[in-house]
């Protein structure tokens, strides 16, 4: 160590400039710090095409899995192989190996049904060590042709190659059942002491304190959608162009419903075929686009880059509407 | 990874971002010897920032008892275990005043341990579970003793405990900032304060996991993480009391025991904080081996076993305690500035006074001069003036027993 130290001391500047140089060289190869290069096969889309089949859904009274699942009977599913995310730090995932995707539309709305097996249901993220189950669908924005010659990263897109993501969260579904509010901390800690609810005179004596709840709830004051009560939806509409760029859209258009039974999650995510938002993917009859997906297993502490991903785009095409 | 210089470790180390030091770094010095664990700082912080719902477990400032206390429980031991490679030693034969004032650390930092273990994360860490955050004063006032019937004797106690005052270290190389995959955490260029962007945070808890000091905390109510904000509105001089001058944080200003001095680490040798840390080396960083270059500095307790203190504050402990026990003339003057004003002091001046006392401490000659020390604010104007000897006021006999 003594030797190393004196070498460092003597040639420190030279070593440092070498370090700068090598970092610069690496930077040319990497897309972001901690990200290693992608293989060529990632830029070749899968052969199997997911057809968004036309089905007359009518006007379902309840938008839930029980009501909607029957409409998917004739739709042909695509099985998406999932694997550990091993390119960008932090790496993780690998506990879910595949998911099945089926899709239908009724001329107005597209419905995507995703099923995967997960032995544990994690539908709350209030305790510090608890993480939610989640699934996300991703679409490239705009009309794109994805070929090995035309690189478009299947891992959250790339610079100048934006994607639109629909992120369903199990805990948002729980939130929705609490009269459209957030599940409160009492749901996790039923007998906790709370200065705000237990004091019978709190509204009278502590008006300032009560009204400051919003102000001192950083996430709410900053208008972070994750912190907002009364979101009214279970799916977040986002954009990304590469790792670490995930951004919530100002206008939320996607919704969904789910059911957990016998160790299997069934999640249906739906959105209008066409929206007015330029940051949304649009579905045109007969048109072809691509999708990719990821699944988070909360029981395995999956979140952010620690997820089960597919490393290939899958073509998706919208069946023409049979007008009668 | 890039190579950055960490002067606590006396060497370069790997970090995901380039070295980028602020002009003035938020810093503070805590004199452990004087702390009585009254928790006034803790409550000052709580009542300012974390009294709200979902923050019940949050103590951005806390005072814990060593060796048994810890908030969250055993946070330091658990992280020390993660970086332990059997060779976490210091090479202290060669030192450089500027680059390696304490010698060179030969072990692994949290970043290097992660790279060596190939865990594909920026730093090693763990997420303390909710039960570990629940009892912030667990182990309070519990002493460590080797023999049950042992009594303490000076100067070093065989039965001992001491208090450690903790808040976010606003590190130069923050583990939380490195860990965040979304870059939702940033370090301010103007004062080095580390903040979590509440809009960008998505509650992944990578910061909770990879901050070795466990100061970012997850808030279940808002589903995002929060941390100490160094009372930045006060630092920016927004409080009318100091007339636009930077003001110390709530926890510093509330300190009853007068153990705290807050300021900015900069290049000015006459800045009291810079002088005590960089020039006098009286105040030492907490667990420098983690490699984050923390910016809260401690004057180590003189009565606790040195081996324990060396693990906690690095190899500078012996020199710091020797200096504290027999303080020099300038050191005594600068230490008189602790808690004399809420306005942040940028520079000090000493006006020499008469010698009032002389003695021998542990075989060393000690002379007390009643110097006057003057603190200057950001604008160079005098903000405080005090003397080494506290003035004595004798009450008139006619007021005895009167109210």
Interface residues (C-beta under 8 A of the other chain):
Chain A: X1 X2 X5 X6 X8 X9 X12 X15 X16 X19 X20 X23 X33 X34 X86 X88 X89 X90 X91 X92 X125 X126 X127 X128 X129 X131 X171 X182 X184 X185 X188 X192 X193 X194 X195 X196 X209 X212 X213 X216 X217 X218 X219 X220 X221 X222 X223 X224 X226 X227 X243 X244 X246 X303 X304 X305
Chain B: X1 X2 X3 X10 X11 X12 X16 X17 X49 X51 X52 X53 X54 X56 X91 X93 X94 X96 X99 X104 X106 X120 X121 X122 X127 X128 X129 X130 X133 X179 X181 X182 X183 X196 X197 X198 X199 X201 X202 X203 X204 X205 X206 X208 X217 X218 X219 X220 X221 X222 X223 X224 X226
